[in-house]
Amino acid sequence: MRGDEPEADSRITSGVRRASLLVLLGAQAVQLAYFFPANPQVESDNTRYEEAGFNLAQGKGLSLSYATLPDEDVRSWACSRHPERCTDGDRYPTAGYPPGYQVFIAMVYSALGRSVGSLLLVQGLLHLLMMLMLETVAARRLRKPGYLFVVALGASYPFLARQAGMVMSDHLHAVLLFAAVWANFVIAEVRWRAFATGLFLATATLTRPYSFVAIPFLLFIPSVRRSIAPSPAALALFVIALLVPFGSWVGRNAEVFGRFIPFTTTGIGASIYLNKTEATIGSGLEPGKAASIYRELGTVAEGDITTWKGDRKLRDAGLRWMLENPLKVLAAIPARVPRIWVSMGFQGQGLHPLAALLIIYLGGLLVLGVIGLVRRPFGPWLFPLVVILAYWAFLLHTPGDARRSLALRLPLLLFAGAAVDDLFERLLKRFH
């Protein structure tokens, strides 16, 4: 144990754990089967992940066809420096998306061949591994009431299982980020713990960059840094684990494009501009509104919103509107706090029929999680606490959907379990 953390309840026997794990994994396996598509395929712009992953598996580097991502600027940067990499049709090197998910696809395709069904099956196995990690952390760090609560909620939680059945980077990002939480809680040897935590955090961030905002807080708040890496050797390993993946990606982009590209060439211009469309058009959930939003984004970008030039146009226009309307921006933020957590429906399709139930279910979990955050600001809990708060604060810059908070679901569930432990402890004291 580290810090002021209470001892886990010794009444969580091996028998209780085996039964709980059977329920948790069995329930999630049923959900994975339910959400597994009858005809596995790649939808929307996720074809860019899949194509780049396949090209990488074929030894063609991280590349895309111009038809898939028509970014003339990026193609000219790469092809002017490396014309030999631009001789296979309209294929050219890309940095349009973070590399993590594309590397994962390449690994699966190298082993199993190009099969979307196989890719989703592997994601399902990773999902069950994530649930196993959840049970392990809960058993190590919670008392019996909190442990049983986490297992029960984990067994009934459908959103991550649904995401595992899609070709999209969100689920792998959630798995890797929770692996960092697992390593921070479970690995006893301080140097291995620091290294594993840093490596999982780096790979999660290079799969979906939102978690990057937590890294400065992890490194520069002394109490947080010491909770992760209490010795100079552990701190050095934590930093190395962060720097090597990021350094490899930044170095590759410098060599290929001759530019400093820490994440992607697409940027967050569209996300920033959504502040304006939220105020002038409305929510993308409402029927017809999503189409209007995308139409305006395309008009401002003067083409594809994911190109280097289009992203800059959207970023500049979005920031300009935010500076001209600061009160509207600030007034919109409070409503985003629950909205990026509660899944209310599907884009362009209006509210889900179970929206009221989801508000109670997910809203209750959010409240319990926040209570746990307040009551666990010490020891190994500091790492997930900082990640959750920094990540959440970053998400507030845009009116995004609840899918973007998926990676925070299991870490916050652990805090909700801690809140349940505290509640039962107070009840026992009152009645004894």
C-alpha positions in Angstrom: 0.0 0.0 0.0 1.1 3.6 -0.6 0.2 6.9 1.1 -2.8 7.2 3.4 -4.8 4.6 1.5 -7.0 2.4 3.6 -6.4 -1.3 3.5 -8.6 -3.3 1.1 -11.2 -5.4 2.8 -9.8 -8.9 3.7 -13.4 -10.3 3.4 -13.0 -10.2 -0.4 -12.1 -13.9 -0.5 -10.9 -15.8 -3.5 -14.3 -17.4 -3.8 -16.0 -14.0 -4.0 -13.5 -12.8 -6.5 -14.0 -15.9 -8.7 -17.7 -15.5 -8.7 -17.5 -11.7 -9.3 -15.0 -12.2 -12.1 -17.3 -14.8 -13.7 -20.2 -12.4 -13.6 -18.2 -9.4 -14.9 -16.6 -11.2 -17.8 -19.7 -13.2 -18.7 -21.9 -10.2 -18.8 -19.4 -8.2 -20.9 -18.9 -11.1 -23.2 -22.7 -11.2 -23.8 -22.7 -7.5 -24.5 -19.8 -7.9 -26.9 -21.7 -10.6 -28.8 -24.8 -8.4 -28.9 -23.0 -5.4 -30.3 -20.8 -7.3 -32.7 -21.9 -6.3 -36.2 -23.5 -8.8 -38.5 -21.5 -7.4 -41.4 -18.2 -6.0 -40.0 -17.2 -2.9 -42.0 -15.5 0.4 -41.7 -17.6 3.5 -41.6 -17.1 7.2 -42.3 -13.6 8.6 -42.0 -12.5 5.6 -40.0 -11.5 4.1 -43.4 -8.4 6.3 -43.0 -7.3 4.3 -39.9 -8.0 1.0 -41.6 -6.3 1.8 -44.9 -3.2 3.3 -43.2 -3.0 0.3 -40.9 -3.2 -2.1 -43.8 -0.5 -0.2 -45.7 1.7 -0.3 -42.7 1.2 -4.1 -42.4 2.2 -4.4 -46.1 5.5 -2.6 -45.4 4.4 0.6 -47.1 4.8 2.8 -44.1 2.1 5.0 -42.6 0.5 6.2 -45.8 -2.9 6.9 -47.4 -4.2 7.3 -50.9 -4.9 10.9 -51.9 -8.5 9.9 -52.6 -8.9 8.9 -49.0 -7.4 12.0 -47.5 -6.9 14.7 -50.2 -4.4 17.0 -48.4 -2.3 18.7 -51.0 -0.1 20.5 -48.5 0.9 17.3 -46.6 1.5 15.4 -49.8 3.7 18.1 -51.2 5.8 18.2 -48.0 6.4 14.5 -48.1 6.8 14.0 -51.8 9.2 16.9 -52.3 11.5 15.4 -49.6 10.9 11.7 -50.5 9.7 11.3 -54.1 10.4 7.6 -54.0 7.6 7.2 -51.4 5.1 8.8 -53.7 5.4 6.4 -56.7 2.7 3.9 -55.8 -0.4 5.4 -57.5 -1.8 8.3 -55.4 -0.4 6.9 -52.1 1.6 9.3 -49.9 2.9 9.4 -46.3 0.4 10.7 -43.8 0.2 12.1 -40.3 -3.5 12.8 -40.5 -4.3 10.7 -37.4 -2.3 9.7 -34.3 -0.3 6.5 -35.0 -1.5 4.3 -32.1 -4.6 2.8 -33.6 -3.1 2.4 -37.1 -0.1 0.5 -35.6 -2.6 -1.7 -33.7 -4.5 -2.5 -36.9 -1.2 -3.3 -38.7 -0.2 -5.7 -35.9 -3.6 -7.5 -36.2 -3.5 -7.6 -40.0 0.1 -8.9 -40.0 -0.9 -11.8 -37.8 -4.4 -12.5 -39.1 -4.7 -10.9 -42.5 -6.9 -8.1 -43.6 -10.2 -8.8 -41.9 -12.4 -6.3 -40.2 -14.1 -9.1 -38.3 -10.8 -10.3 -36.9 -9.9 -6.8 -35.9 -13.1 -6.4 -33.9 -12.6 -9.8 -32.3 -9.2 -8.7 -31.1 -10.7 -5.5 -29.7 -13.3 -7.7 -27.9 -10.5 -9.7 -26.3 -8.8 -6.4 -25.2 -12.1 -5.3 -23.8 -12.3 -8.4 -21.6 -8.7 -7.9 -20.5 -9.6 -4.3 -19.5 -12.5 -5.7 -17.4 -10.0 -8.1 -15.8 -7.8 -5.2 -14.9 -10.8 -3.3 -13.4 -11.5 -6.3 -11.1 -7.9 -6.6 -10.1 -7.6 -2.9 -9.1 -11.0 -3.0 -7.3 -10.0 -6.0 -5.3 -6.6 -4.5 -4.4 -7.8 -1.0 -3.5 -11.4 -1.2 -2.3 -13.3 -2.7 0.5 -16.0 -5.3 -0.1 -19.0 -2.8 -0.6 -17.0 -0.7 -3.1 -15.6 -3.8 -4.8 -19.1 -5.4 -5.3 -20.5 -2.1 -6.5 -17.7 -1.7 -9.1 -18.2 -5.3 -10.3 -22.0 -4.8 -10.5 -21.7 -1.6 -12.4 -18.9 -2.9 -14.6 -21.0 -5.9 -15.5 -24.0 -3.8 -16.5 -22.0 -1.1 -18.4 -22.7 -1.3 -22.1 -21.0 1.7 -23.7 -17.4 0.4 -23.9 -18.6 -3.0 -25.2 -20.5 -1.2 -27.9 -17.4 0.8 -28.9 -15.3 -2.3 -29.1 -17.5 -3.4 -32.0 -16.5 -0.4 -34.1 -13.4 0.4 -36.2 -12.6 3.6 -34.2 -9.7 4.6 -32.0 -11.8 5.4 -28.9 -11.9 1.9 -27.5 -8.1 1.1 -27.8 -7.4 4.5 -26.2 -9.7 3.6 -23.3 -7.9 0.2 -22.9 -4.5 1.8 -22.9 -5.4 4.6 -20.6 -6.9 2.2 -18.1 -3.8 0.0 -18.4 -1.8 3.0 -17.1 -4.2 3.3 -14.1 -3.9 -0.5 -13.5 -0.1 -0.3 -13.6 -0.1 2.7 -11.2 -2.3 0.8 -8.7 -1.1 -2.8 -9.0 2.6 -3.0 -9.9 4.6 -3.0 -6.6 8.1 -2.4 -7.7 8.5 1.4 -8.0 10.7 1.5 -11.1 8.6 -1.0 -13.1 5.5 0.8 -12.0 6.7 4.2 -13.1 7.9 2.8 -16.5 4.7 0.9 -17.2 2.5 3.8 -16.2 4.4 6.2 -18.4 4.5 3.8 -21.4 0.7 3.0 -21.3 -0.1 6.7 -20.9 2.2 7.6 -23.9 0.7 5.0 -26.1 -2.9 5.9 -25.1 -2.1 9.6 -25.9 -0.6 8.6 -29.3 -3.9 6.7 -30.0 -6.1 9.7 -29.0 -4.3 12.8 -27.9 -6.8 14.1 -25.3 -4.8 12.6 -22.4 -1.7 14.7 -23.3 -3.1 17.6 -21.2 -2.6 15.6 -18.0 1.2 15.0 -18.5 2.4 18.5 -17.4 0.4 18.1 -14.1 1.7 14.6 -13.5 5.3 15.9 -13.9 5.2 19.3 -12.3 3.0 18.8 -9.2 5.4 17.4 -6.6 3.0 15.3 -4.7 1.5 13.8 -7.8 5.0 13.2 -9.3 6.2 11.5 -6.1 3.1 9.2 -6.0 4.0 7.9 -9.5 7.8 7.9 -9.2 9.0 8.3 -5.6 12.7 7.8 -6.5 15.0 9.5 -9.1 15.4 6.2 -11.0 11.7 5.7 -11.1 11.2 9.3 -12.3 13.8 8.8 -15.0 12.1 5.7 -16.2 8.7 7.4 -16.2 10.0 10.3 -18.4 11.8 7.9 -20.7 8.6 5.9 -21.2 6.9 9.1 -22.2 9.6 10.5 -24.4 10.5 7.4 -26.5 7.1 6.9 -28.1 6.5 10.7 -28.6 10.1 11.2 -29.7 9.7 8.4 -32.3 6.5 10.0 -33.7 7.9 13.5 -33.8 11.2 12.3 -35.3 9.4 10.4 -38.0 7.3 13.4 -38.9 10.4 15.7 -39.0 12.1 13.2 -41.3 9.1 12.6 -43.6 7.6 16.1 -43.7 10.4 18.4 -42.5 8.1 19.9 -39.9 7.4 19.7 -36.2 4.2 17.7 -36.0 3.6 16.5 -32.4 0.2 14.9 -32.9 -1.5 15.2 -36.3 -1.8 17.4 -39.4 -5.6 17.7 -38.9 -5.6 19.5 -35.6 -8.6 20.6 -33.5 -9.9 23.4 -35.7 -13.3 21.8 -36.3 -13.7 21.2 -32.6 -13.0 24.8 -31.8 -15.4 26.1 -34.5 -18.2 24.0 -33.0 -18.4 26.6 -30.2 -19.9 28.9 -32.8 -22.3 26.3 -34.4 -23.5 25.3 -30.9 -24.6 28.9 -30.3 -25.9 29.7 -33.9 -27.3 26.3 -35.1 -27.8 24.1 -32.0 -27.0 20.6 -30.9 -25.9 18.0 -33.4 -28.2 15.5 -31.8 -31.2 17.3 -33.2 -32.5 16.0 -36.5 -31.3 18.2 -39.4 -28.9 20.1 -37.2 -25.9 17.8 -37.8 -26.2 18.3 -41.6 -26.3 22.0 -41.2 -23.2 22.0 -38.9 -21.2 19.9 -41.3 -22.2 22.1 -44.2 -21.0 25.2 -42.4 -17.7 23.5 -41.4 -17.1 22.6 -45.0 -17.8 26.1 -46.2 -15.4 27.7 -43.7 -12.7 25.1 -44.4 -13.3 25.6 -48.1 -13.2 21.8 -48.6 -12.2 18.9 -46.4 -12.2 19.9 -42.7 -9.4 17.3 -41.9 -6.8 18.8 -44.2 -4.0 21.0 -42.9 -5.3 24.1 -44.6 -9.0 23.4 -43.8 -8.1 22.9 -40.1 -6.3 26.2 -39.9 -9.2 28.1 -41.5 -11.6 26.5 -39.0 -9.2 27.1 -36.0 -8.7 30.8 -36.9 -12.4 31.4 -37.5 -13.4 29.5 -34.3 -10.9 31.4 -32.1 -12.0 34.7 -33.6 -15.7 34.0 -32.8 -14.8 32.9 -29.2 -12.8 36.1 -28.6 -15.7 38.1 -29.9 -18.3 36.2 -27.8 -16.6 35.3 -24.5 -19.8 35.4 -22.5 -21.5 32.9 -24.8 -18.5 30.6 -24.5 -18.5 30.8 -20.7 -22.2 30.3 -20.5 -22.1 27.1 -22.5 -19.5 25.4 -20.4 -21.6 24.3 -17.4 -24.0 22.4 -19.6 -21.1 20.6 -21.2 -20.0 19.0 -17.9 -22.8 16.4 -17.8 -23.2 16.4 -21.6 -19.8 14.9 -22.3 -20.6 12.2 -19.8 -24.3 11.3 -20.3 -25.0 9.5 -23.6 -28.3 11.1 -24.6 -28.7 9.9 -28.2 -27.1 9.6 -31.6 -26.0 12.4 -33.9 -28.8 13.7 -36.1 -31.3 11.3 -34.6 -32.5 13.2 -31.5 -32.8 11.8 -27.9 -32.5 8.1 -27.2 -35.8 6.6 -26.0 -34.0 5.7 -22.7 -32.5 9.2 -22.3 -34.2 9.7 -18.9 -32.9 6.4 -17.6 -29.5 7.2 -18.9 -29.5 10.5 -17.0 -30.2 8.7 -13.8 -27.8 5.8 -14.4 -24.8 7.8 -15.7 -25.6 10.9 -13.7 -25.6 8.9 -10.5 -22.3 7.3 -11.4 -20.9 10.8 -12.1 -22.0 12.1 -8.7 -20.6 9.2 -6.9 -17.3 9.4 -8.9 -16.9 13.1 -8.0 -17.5 12.3 -4.3 -14.8 9.7 -4.5 -12.5 12.2 -6.2 -12.9 14.6 -3.4 -12.3 12.0 -0.7 -9.3 10.2 -2.4 -6.7 13.0 -3.1 -3.7 10.9 -1.9 -1.3 8.1 -2.8 -1.9 6.1 -6.0 -5.3 7.7 -6.4 -3.6 11.0 -7.5 -2.6 9.6 -10.9 -6.2 8.8 -12.1 -7.5 11.9 -10.3 -5.2 14.2 -12.3 -5.9 12.4 -15.5 -9.6 12.6 -15.1 -9.7 16.3 -14.2 -7.2 17.5 -16.8 -8.8 15.3 -19.5 -12.3 16.5 -18.6 -11.2 20.2 -18.5 -9.8 19.8 -22.0 -13.0 18.3 -23.3 -14.9 21.4 -22.2 -13.3 23.5 -24.9 -15.8 22.0 -27.4 -19.4 20.8 -27.4 -18.4 17.2 -28.2 -20.4 14.1 -27.6 -20.2 11.7 -24.7 -18.1 9.3 -26.7 -15.1 11.5 -26.0 -15.3 10.7 -22.3 -15.3 6.9 -22.7 -11.7 6.5 -21.5 -12.7 8.2 -18.2 -15.5 5.7 -17.5 -13.7 3.0 -15.7 -11.2 5.3 -13.8 -14.2 7.3 -12.4 -16.0 4.0 -11.6 -13.2 3.2 -9.2 -13.7 6.5 -7.4 -17.4 5.8 -7.3 -16.5 2.5 -5.6 -14.4 4.4 -3.1 -17.4 6.7 -2.3 -19.5 3.6 -1.7 -16.9 2.3 0.7 -16.9 5.6 2.6 -20.8 5.6 2.7 -20.9 2.1 4.2 -18.2 3.0 6.7 -20.2 5.9 8.0 -23.3 3.8 8.2 -21.5 1.2 10.2 -20.2 3.8 12.6 -23.7 5.3 13.0 -25.3 1.9 13.8 -22.6 0.7 16.1 
